[in-house]
Amino acid sequence: MNSMALEIRNLAKQFGDKVAVNNVSLQVPTGSFYGLVGPNGAGKTTMLSMATGLLRPDQGSALVNGVDIWAAPHEAKATLGVLADGVRQFDRLTGRQLVTYAGLLRGMDREEVATRTEDLLRVMDLGEDGDKLVVDYSAGMTKKISLATAMIHSPKLLVLDEPFEAVDPVSAANIRDILNDYVSFGGTVIVSSHVMDLVQRMCSHVAVIDGGMLKASGSVDEVRDGMSLEDRFVDLVGGRGTSEGLSWLRTS
Ligand SMILES: Nc1ncnc2c1ncn2[C@@H]1O[C@H](COP(=O)(O)OP(=O)(O)OP(=O)(O)O)[C@@H](O)[C@H]1O
């Protein structure tokens, strides 16, 4: 078994003059629950997109369970499930059809796909909305159905860009339970999130990225170094603004 579920080597990406990801290397151990945090525009989505075969890097490589995602995409993607940020789904399908389609696309047996689709709709609390078109789903429902499509083929590594955004607290707790269970049986999860408290409680490891660069990485306890993750984060990425604020917004 490969000891690294994901190995990012010197990834870089530039959009015009903007360096979005600047020579980042990161190792994600198999069986870890890895949080990726950073301010808006830090480069998290760009890095995850390159590491999961969605965006071609200018430089560097990414190995998924030991397989280079750009050199051998089919082999690497067979063990990978991705919840990408802002990627449109085939939203003229119903939720049930979309998850079924994701399973069949992975070459799975039709009966197995049907069983797993019902299981996933149930745990995502979408059972009653399974026959509704995805275009008519709310933001949180869309997030949950996308998560189901990422999990149907029981991948070894799940890469989830902001999986809890727009998801209600009960569904979020259910998803956390599913992910914890998945990790306890040997799966690896990478989540990007802005919720430090959640990352501190949920993750075993964390990486802090800012300005396209890796500021810190390791176990959550190593990175937070006796502080709360939130305080450590503010420390690493620069303090809060000290401006006077919007005086014109004061109505009295
Ligand atoms: N397709 C693109 N074209 C031009 N610039 C881009 C593109 N994608 C990302 N960028 C820029 O690259 C930088 C990193 O963006 P990215 O989406 O990776 O950040 P992020 O850490 O995921 O942010 P957020 O937390 O707000 O989702 C930003 O300055 C963004 O404007």
The ligand as an SDF file (V2000), in Angstrom:
LIG
                    3D

 31 33  0  0  0  0  0  0  0  0999 V2000
   -9.3620   30.9490  -14.2270 N   0  0  0  0  0  0  0  0  0  0  0  0
   -8.7660   31.9560  -13.6040 C   0  0  0  0  0  0  0  0  0  0  0  0
   -8.3740   33.0420  -14.3030 N   0  0  0  0  0  0  0  0  0  0  0  0
   -7.7370   34.0730  -13.6740 C   0  0  0  0  0  0  0  0  0  0  0  0
   -7.4450   34.1000  -12.3680 N   0  0  0  0  0  0  0  0  0  0  0  0
   -7.8100   33.0530  -11.6300 C   0  0  0  0  0  0  0  0  0  0  0  0
   -8.4900   31.9280  -12.2050 C   0  0  0  0  0  0  0  0  0  0  0  0
   -8.7150   31.0250  -11.2230 N   0  0  0  0  0  0  0  0  0  0  0  0
   -8.2110   31.5510  -10.0960 C   0  0  0  0  0  0  0  0  0  0  0  0
   -7.6640   32.7610  -10.3480 N   0  0  0  0  0  0  0  0  0  0  0  0
   -6.9980   33.6230   -9.3500 C   0  0  0  0  0  0  0  0  0  0  0  0
   -6.0550   32.8350   -8.6460 O   0  0  0  0  0  0  0  0  0  0  0  0
   -6.0690   33.1740   -7.2680 C   0  0  0  0  0  0  0  0  0  0  0  0
   -6.3700   31.9400   -6.4380 C   0  0  0  0  0  0  0  0  0  0  0  0
   -7.7230   31.5940   -6.6220 O   0  0  0  0  0  0  0  0  0  0  0  0
   -8.3780   30.2900   -5.9690 P   0  0  0  0  0  0  0  0  0  0  0  0
   -9.7670   30.1630   -6.4980 O   0  0  0  0  0  0  0  0  0  0  0  0
   -7.4590   29.1470   -6.1490 O   0  0  0  0  0  0  0  0  0  0  0  0
   -8.3960   30.6930   -4.4040 O   0  0  0  0  0  0  0  0  0  0  0  0
   -9.1000   29.9960   -3.1500 P   0  0  0  0  0  0  0  0  0  0  0  0
   -8.0440   29.8660   -2.0980 O   0  0  0  0  0  0  0  0  0  0  0  0
   -9.7880   28.7510   -3.5690 O   0  0  0  0  0  0  0  0  0  0  0  0
  -10.1470   31.1060   -2.7160 O   0  0  0  0  0  0  0  0  0  0  0  0
  -11.5870   31.0320   -1.9740 P   0  0  0  0  0  0  0  0  0  0  0  0
  -11.3050   30.6600   -0.5600 O   0  0  0  0  0  0  0  0  0  0  0  0
  -12.0850   32.4320   -2.0890 O   0  0  0  0  0  0  0  0  0  0  0  0
  -12.4270   30.0220   -2.7020 O   0  0  0  0  0  0  0  0  0  0  0  0
   -7.0770   34.3120   -7.1030 C   0  0  0  0  0  0  0  0  0  0  0  0
   -6.3770   35.5490   -7.1390 O   0  0  0  0  0  0  0  0  0  0  0  0
   -7.9690   34.1710   -8.3180 C   0  0  0  0  0  0  0  0  0  0  0  0
   -8.4880   35.4240   -8.7160 O   0  0  0  0  0  0  0  0  0  0  0  0
  1  2  1  0
  2  3  1  0
  2  7  2  0
  3  4  2  0
  4  5  1  0
  5  6  2  0
  6  7  1  0
  6 10  1  0
  7  8  1  0
  8  9  2  0
  9 10  1  0
 10 11  1  0
 11 12  1  0
 11 30  1  0
 12 13  1  0
 13 14  1  0
 13 28  1  0
 14 15  1  0
 15 16  1  0
 16 17  2  0
 16 18  1  0
 16 19  1  0
 19 20  1  0
 20 21  2  0
 20 22  1  0
 20 23  1  0
 23 24  1  0
 24 25  2  0
 24 26  1  0
 24 27  1  0
 28 29  1  0
 28 30  1  0
 30 31  1  0
M  END
$$$$
